[in-house]
Amino acid sequence: MKRAHWLWAIALIAGLIEPAPAAETAAGPASEPRALAGSASAGLDSLGGRVDSIFAPYARRDCPGCAVGVSLDGRTVLLRGYGMADLEHDVPITPATLFEAGSVSKQFVAAAIVLLAQEGRLSLDDDLRRWLPELQDFGRPVTIRQVLSHTSGLRDHWTLLDLAGRPTGEVVHTLPEVLALARRQKRLNFEPGTRYLYSNLGYILAGLIVQRASGDSLPAFTRKRLSGPLALASTSWRDDFRRIVPGRAQAYSRASGGQFQLDMPFSQVYGSGGVLTTVEDLLRWNAALDSDRVGRPGLASLLATPIKLRDGRSTDYGLGLGIVDRDGFQEIRHGGATAGYRAYLTRHPRERLSIALLCNRGDANTDSLARRVAEAVFGLVSGQRPAAPPVIELAPEELQSWAGLYRNTVTAEVQRVTVRDGAARYGWGAGAPLVSLGEARFRTAGWAYTEVRFRRLAGKRAMSVGKDEPFEFLEVAEATHARGRSTELAGTYHSAELDVRYSVIARGDTLFLRRPVLREERLVPMDPDGYRAIRSGDQLKFTRGSRGAVNGFEVYAGRVLHLRFTREPAPSRGARR
């Protein structure tokens, strides 16, 4: 969800299983593997201690934690459990503990779809409406391939439910409700195949396509064709949140006072997430992908092939899997977050390294933890550690030359670049520090970094963020809202798509946004007619009619773009509301 911000804090209780003995496995990937395993025996003796130190800050029996598994060259070399699976009953986490894997589940749905395509029961280039005719006709086909690669333009259902005043954790959602929400979508975020924007809705629809194409429910199909044949005995779907699941960890998040509280996914929706599994099963799954034993030959390669957009640009995503290649180290990965569960599954095919991480606390930064485990393996086995590009010092005035507001030319999202404490920063609030690579190029901190590039374009400053996204942001003027202007924007606004009303309230020269269930938020001006909700980060762009009067606004909420709200006439004096 767009409002979830991960902090890392994982508890260590005990190292429960030592590295497993060597075992012969199936052949590795087609690409030539790096010689990590040849020097493994001496280095891996100390891997357990290195991993223990990564998870050491929470070595107590009073907090939730994680299970982690590592395999190298086809052998499981480490399985550990840290922290508590159930705080109420004092049950520790072990490598056999079940967790919900969040969006790591997407690769199982993608594999099911590709398997059906291999068998000729559907095509990845089928129009979505062939299988789901109840959906809107958007004037251009949306294909199954675009759905699985997040290039469909479909709006994210979790974000829409949040905006409609039915956020997760407050109500129990169902698959029919999500399908009805999909039917009501009036427009797409963008033209299919032209952009990448993550959307959970596509995977809910893909799960329904599996059912309609095969005659089996998604849980039944994956059990028969994937988890059963691959001996993933502990893997299933949370198809009914009321079902008792022996060995499952309870999920937790931090309350406002800092103590842990239960945060379970009470939802009947699955497909975008919902797989229940263990780190041992996830390592087996990665091994099957590495040896191309999932479905028919070529399935694993198809999942891990980056999708190209209509203009030829490549994304960092295949079908249910992210693909990153930085500094010569390729990583095929996916993270996950559902309620208080956090997950991360990654493999480095050239190094024949896999890492599975499952946690039951919402503040676990599994991306960072998995990266640190990978660095420990690389350092111990071969002395290789992925190195970030060198940092170049820039004069303050050069940094300041790129500070300002930038609006995304496609999504209309506004971002801020500031300079503070001698560093450029990207984003709202404190912002993420950027380090210079020279020639107006920057990157975010860390190994799995994102590049941010600046340039002058048609007389304006331009900014691009991420791989192959050239100059998506153009500078915009800072807001110069005149005194008393807030009353011009105050009123009631209605979304026909969500059938929900928002109120914009003026108190003096300050605007506030009031909407169902969510707390009232202050709106802060960004650029002319653009405001940002201070707590949620949602952005409102007010629109005007031919005579200049405000007639509505569009909401930009991360994975939902151009959501239209129309201004309703003010009630006549004396009328009741």
N, C-alpha and C positions, 0 to 999 in steps of 0.2 A: 504494500500500500504506500501511497505517496507520503503519508505522514509518519511513516516508521523510520526512525534514525537509529542505526545500530551503534552501540558502544560495546567494547569487549571487556568481559569479566567472567572467567570460567574457573570453577572450583576443582582442586585436586584432592582426592581422598586416598586412592591407592593405585599402584600399577598392578593390574589383575592378571595379565597374561604376558609371558615373555615371548620374544620373537620365535616364530615357528621354524622348525627345521626345513631345510631345502627340499623342494619337491619338483618333479618334472611337470610341466604344463604344456598346453597346446602352443602352436607356433605363434609368434608375435605378429605385429603389424607389417604391412608390406614395406614401409619406409625403413631405411637402415637404422637400427637402434644405436644409440651412443653407448660407449663402453663404461656404463656406470656399475653394472653388476659385477664385472670382473674384479674390482677392488672392494667389493661390498663386505666380505666376511670380517675384516679387521675393523672397518669403520662402524658397521652397524651394531657392534657390541655395545657402543655407548649411545645408540640412538634413543633407547628408552629413557635414559637420564636427560638427554636433551629435550625430548618431548615433555617429560615430567616438569622440567623447568619452565616451559612455555605455559603450562596450565597451573603452575604452582601458586599464584597469588590467592587462590581461593581453596586452599587445602584445608577445608573444614567440613564438618558433617551437618552444617546448618544452612546449606544453600544448594540449588540445583547446579547442573554442570553439563558434561559432554561425554560422548564416546568417540574414539578416534581409531581408525584402522589405516595401516600403510602396507602396500604391497610393492615389491620391486622385482622386476624380471620374472613376473608370474608367481612369486612366492609371497605369502603373507609374512611380513617381518615384524609387525607390531600391531597389537590390539590392546587398547587401554580403556578404562572407565574412570571418570573423575566426577565427584560430586554425587548428589542424591537424585534418584529417580522419583521418589515420593517422600516429601518432607513430613507428611502426617504419619506415615508408617515406618519411617526410618529405613527405607530401602535404597541401597546404593546403586549407582549406575555400573553396569558391566557391558562388555562388548556385545552381549546377547540382548540387551535392553532395546525395546521397540520405541521408535520415535516417529512423529509425522515429518515427512521430508519436504513439505512445501512445494516450491516450483521445481525442485529436482524431479518431481513426478512427471513433468512435461515430456521428458525423453521417453518414458514408457508409452505415453499416448502417441507420440510421434512414431515410435517403433511399430505400434499396432497399426497405424494408418499405412506406413510404408510396407509392412508385411501384406496388408490387404491389396495394396497397389501391385506388389510383386506377384500376387496370385491372380491379378486381373479383375478383381472385384470392384475396384474403383481406380481413378487416375488422380495423381496429385494435382493435375491441372483442371480437374472438374470444377465447374461453377458450384459454389457453396449451395446455391438454390436447387441444384439437382437433388441434393439429399435433404435440404431444409427449405422446401418451397414456401414455407410460411414467412420467411425473412423478406425484408424490403428489397425491391429492385432499385439499386442505386445508380442505374444507367450504365454501369460497366461491371463485368463479372468480377467477383471476388473468389479467388481460387483456394483450394485446400492448401496448396503449397504456400500461398501468401499468409494464410491463417497460421500455419505452423512456424513460419519464419518471422512473424510479427510485422509483416509488411502489408497487411490487409487494409489498414485504416479503421478497423472496427474499434469502437470505444471500449475501454476497460469496464467490466461490469461492477467490480468492487468500488471503483471510483464513482461510478454513476449511482450506486446504492448509497454511498456515503453522501453524495450531493442531494439525493432524494430524501435524506433524513432517515435512512434505514441502514446505519453503519454496522459492520461486523461487531460482534460482541453484545449488541443491543437486541437483535432479533435473530430468529432462525431462518435462514434462507434455504430455498429449495431449487432443484433443477427446473421445474416448470416456471417458477418466478423469473429465473435468469433468462430462460428462453423467451418469455413474454417481454422482458426488458430489451432483448435483442431485436424482437419484432418491432418495437416502438422507436428504434433509432431512426432519426429523420435524415441524417447525413453521416458521412464518414469523417474521420479526422483529416484524411488526405486521400488523394487519388491512389487506388490500389497499386502496389508495386513501385511507388515513387519514393517512399521513405520507410524508415524503420522506427517503430514506436511500440514498445512492449504492451501487449494486451492479453490479459487473462481470459477474456471472453472467448477468444478464438479456440482455446483448448477445451472449454466447456462444450462448444459446438463440435469440435473434433471428436470428443468422447461420444456425443450423440450420433455422429456419423459412423463411428465404429459399430454402434449398436444397430443402426439401420442397414449397414452394408453386410454385417456378419450374421445378424439375428441373435447375437449374444450381447448382454450388457457389457460395458467396458470392464468391470471387475471379472466377469466370467471369461471374456475373451483373453484378457491378459493372463489370467490364471492358467487357461488351457494352452496358450500359445507362447507365453514368455516365462513367467515365474515358475510354472510347472516343469517344462523341459530343461530349464537352466538350474533347477534345484534351489530356487530362492524360497525356501520353505517358510521363512518368517515374513514374507512380503505380501501385502494385501492392500485393499483400498478402504478408507474410512467412508464407506457408502451409507452408514447409519451411525451417527455420533453416539447413539444410545447403546450400541453394541459393547459388551464387555470384552476387552482385549487383554488377556493375561500377559504380564511382562511389560506392559506399556508404561513409559515414563509419563508422569503428569507434567503439564507445561505451566510455566510461571512467568510473571513480569513484575517489575518494581512498582509498588504503590507510591503515592506522592510522599509518604513518610520514609521511603527507602526500603521498607520491608517487602518480602516477596508475597505475592498473592496468585491464586490460580488464574490461568489465562488459557483456557481450552477452546479449541475450534468447534463450537456448537453450531454445526452447519451440515446440511444435507447435500451441499454442492461439492463436487469433486471432478477432477479432470485437469484443471489448472494447478491443482495440488491435491493432497489427500492420500498419498501412498504412505502406508505404515511399513517400516522396514528397520533393519539393523545395519551397522557398519560392515558386518561380515557379509551380508547379502549384497550390499552396494559394491564391495570389492569384487564379489563374484560376477556381478553385472558388468563392471568395468572390464574384467578379464574376458568375458564373453564378447564385448565390443572389440577389445584389442585383437582377439583371435578370429573375429568375423563369424562368430557362432550364433548370432541373433538373426532369426529368420533365414532368408536365402543370402548367398554371397553378395556383398555390396551394400547391404542395408546399413551397416555401421558407418561405412564411408559416406553414404548419402546423408546421414544425420549430421556428420561433422564437416560437411562442405559448406563454406560460407555462401550465402545467397547473394546474388547480384540484383541490384535494382534495375529498373527499366532503362536508365541512362548508362548502365554498364558499371556503375560504382559497386564496390563490394561492401557487405556488412560484416560485422563480427559475430554473426549468428547463422546457424544452419537450420536444422529442424529439431527443436527441443534442446539444442546444445549451443553454448557460446564457444567461440574459437578465438584465441588470442595468441599472437606470435610476436614477442618482444625480445629484442636482444638475442635472437636465435633460440629461444626457449618457447616451444609451442605448448599451449595449455588448452585442453578441451574440458569445459567446466559448466557447472550451473549451481547457483545458490538457491536457497529456499527460505521462506518465512511464512508461517501460518500461526496466528495467535502468538503464544509464547514459545513455539518451536522455531529453531534455526537449523539450517543444514547447508552443507557444501560438499559436492562431489567433483573431483577433478582427476584428470590423468594427463601425463606428459608422455605421449606415445613414443617419441624418439628415445626417451630415457627409460621407458617401460616402468614408470612410476605412477602409482595411483594412491590417492588419499581420500578417505571418506570421513566426514565429520558430522555428527548429529548432536544437537544440544536441546535442552528443555528450559532455556531461559532467554527471554526476549532481548536482553542486552548483550548477547554474544555476537561478536563480530567474526563470523565464521570465515569470511574471505581472508581477513588478516591472519587468523589463527592457522588456516590451511597453508597460507603463503609461508608463514614462519616454519611450519613443519617441513614444507618442501625445501626451504633454504637449508634446514638442518640436514636433510638427507643429501642434498647436493654437496654441502660442505664436507660431510663425513665420508661419503663414498668416493668422491673424485676431486674434491677441492674446488669444484666449480660452483659458483653462485651467480645467479643472474644479476648483472650489474646495470644500474640505471645510467643514462647518459651523464656526462660531466656537467656540473653546474657552472654557469658563467655569471659573474657579478656585473650588475648594471647600475649606472648612476641613478639617483633618485628622480632626476628630471626625466630620464628616459622611461622609467617605470610609470611616472605620472602622465606621460604623453598618451598612455592607453587607458587611463582611468575614465569611467563614465558609465552611462546606461546603454545597453544594447538590446534590441528586440529581434527575436528569431523571425526570419522572413516567412517561415512556413507555419510555425506553431503560435506565433504572436507572444510567446513567453518573453518576459523582460528579465535580464540579468544585470547585475552590477559588478564592475571591476573597480576596486579601491586599492590604495597604497597605504600600508600601515606597518610600523615597526620595520621599515626597510624592505618590505616584501609586497609584491602585488598579490591581491586576493580576489578570488572569483566566487560570487554568490552573495546571498543576502545574509544579514547578521554579521558575525565575525568573518564569514567567508573562508574558503579553502585556500591556503597559501600556494602560490605558484612559484616555481623555480625556473630561472631563465636557461634556455638552451642556445641563446643567441639568435640574431636576425629576427626579432619579434616573435620568437617561438618560446613557449613555456610548457611546463608539464606539472601535473599535480604530484604530490609527494607519494613515495612508495614504489614498489616493484611494478605492480599492475597499473601503471600510470596512464593518465589521459592527457593528450596534447591539446594545448590551447594556442591558436595562432592568430596574429593580428596583421592587418594590411589596410592600406588606403584603397578604396574602391569607389570610383565615380565621385571623387571629392569627399567621401565620408569614410570614417573609420569602420572597419569590418572585423569580425571575430568569428573563428570557426572552432568548434569543440568536438574532439573525438576524431576517429579515423574516417577519411574519405567523406567528410561533411564540409565542403569548401564554402567558407564565408556565409554561413547561415545567419549570422547576427549582424545587423547594421546599427550604428549608433543612433540614438534618439535623444531629443531634448529633455532635460530635467523638467519636472512639473513646475509650472508657474501659475498655480491656481489663485484666482483673484478672491479677495475677501468676500464672503457671502455667497460664493458659488455653490456651496454644499447643498443649499436649499433647492437648487436647480435639479440636482440628481436624486433627491429624496423621493421615495414613492414605493409602490408595490409592483413587483415584477413576477411574471408567470412563465414557467417552462411547460410547453405543451408536451414535450417528449417525456418528461418526468412527472408531469401533472403536480408540480410543487410551486409554491410561492415564496419568494424572498422579499424581505423589507429592507430598504436602504433608509436609514434614519439619520437626520441631521441634528446635531447638538452643537450649536454655535457654528464654528467653521470646521468641525470634525464630523466625519461620516462613520456610521457603524452598520454592519451587516447582520441581520437577524434571519435565521432559517430554522427549519424544524430540527428538534433534538439537539443540534450543535449549539454550543454557547455563542452568545453575541460576540462579534469580533470588530475591532477597529479597522477601518480602511485607511491605508496611507497612500498618498498620491505617488505615482511613479513618473509617468509622462502625461502629456495632455490627454484627458479622458481615460487614463489608465490608472487603476488602483490595485493594491495588493492587500489581502486579508492578513492581518499581522500574525495570527496564530497558525492557521492552516497553510498559508502560502498561496492559496487560490488567487488567481488574478482576474479582474473584471475590466473589460474594455467597453465603455459606454458608446452607444451608437446614436446617430442623429438622422432625422428625416431631412427632406429637401429644404425645409425652412430653418434648419438648424436646431430644432427642438429635440431633446433627448427622447428616443422612442424605445430604448431597451439597452441591453448589454449582452456580451458574450462572455462565458466563463472559460478560462483556461486553467485546468487543474491537473497538470502533469500528463496523465494518460487519457484525458478527455479534452478535446479542443473544440472551439466554436460552438459550445452548447448555448443555444439561444434562449434568452429570457426577454419577453415583450412587456413593456410598461403598460400597466392597467390604468384606465382613467381614474382620477381622484374622485372619491364619493362626493356627491353633491351635498351642499351644506344642509345639515339636519337629517341626512339619510343614515340609517342604521347599517352597521357592518357586522 
